[in-house]
Amino acid sequence: MLKYNNKLQTLARELRKNMTDAEKKLWSKLSRRQMDGQRFYRQRIIGNYIVDFYCPTSKLVIEIDGGQHYSGKVEQDDRERDRRLNDLGLTVLRFSNLDVLNEVGGVLEHIYLNLK
């Protein structure tokens, strides 16, 4: 079982209540074991991070990124975060909000190909 920082529980709960449109759209396709019978969690705490979506069976993390993730410090922080999650044996997939909103079928196919 992965360790987590329980000080992030309140923030994770708030993020679940205030999902972006892209997160809502993807969650509508991942919830209720719709993806190959796999269970996904949203806004899951892993270590000191809150990931957008997590499938423990496949050790798969899915991140949905807004425009702020594609510049400077945030982009660097995301690379470091991905490296640390990879070190835990997790695969991290990143998609932009626009990918999810405009090409959800392609996003779902990419996720499906990474399920174990």
N, C-alpha and C positions, 0 to 999 in steps of 0.2 A: 504494500500500500504506500502511495506517495505521501510524504509529509506536506503539511500546509501551515501557513501562518494564520492562526485563528483570529488575529486582529483585523483581518481583511473581510471577515464575514459580513459586517454591516455594509461595507462598500459593494461586495458581490451581490448582496440582496438588492441594493439600490440599482445596480447595473441591470439586474434581471427585470426590474420594474420599468426601466427606462431604456429599453433596447432601441437601436436605430432601425429605420425602415429595412435596411439590408439584413440586419440580424433577425428581425421578425420574419422576413421572407424565407431566409435559410432555415430558421428554426421550424417553420411550418412544414418543411420537407424532411427535417431530421428527427423531429419529436415522434413519440409513440412508435419507436422502432421501425419507421418506414424505410430506412436505408439498410437493406439486407438483414433485417432483424437485429441490427446493432443498436445498443443503447447509447445515446448522447446526453451529455449534461451541458447546460449553458452557464456562462459566467462561473466557471469552476476554479477554485483556488488550488494551485499547484505550487508548492514552495512559497516564495514571496511574490508570486504572480497570480493574476486573475486572467484566465484564458477565455476567449469567447465561447468556444465549444470544445468538448473533450469526449472522446470515445475510449474508455479504459480497455476494452477487449482488444482493440487494434492499436492501443497506445498512440492515438492520433489526436493532435491539437489542430483546431481550425481557427484562424484569426481573420477577421473582416476589418480591413483598414480604410479609414477615411483619408482625405487629402493630406492631413497633417503628418501622416506616416511616411511621406515620400520626400522629406527634406531634412537636411542637417542632423541635429541632435536626436530627434525622434527616430530617424532611420537607423542611426548608429545604435541607439538603445534597443531597437527591435532586433538587430543582428545579434547583439549580446544576449538578449532574452532568448532568442531562438537557439543560440549555441548552448546556453545553460539547460534549456528544455531537452535539446538533443542529447546532452550529457546524461540526462536521466533516462535515456532510451526511448524518448518520444519523437515522433515525426511531426513537424510543424508545416502546415499548409497555410499560405497567405493568399487572400483574394481582396481585391478592392471592392468598395461599396458598389461601384459601377458594374463590375463583373457580376456581382450577385443580382443586382437590380435588372440588368439588361441581358445577361447570359446565364441564368440560373441552371439551365440544363447542362451546359458545359462545366460549370462549377460542380454540380452533383456527379457528373461522370468522373471528374478528376478525384473527387472524394472517394467514390466507389472503388476506383482503381487502387487506392491506398488503404483499403480495409483489409484486415487479415482474417 
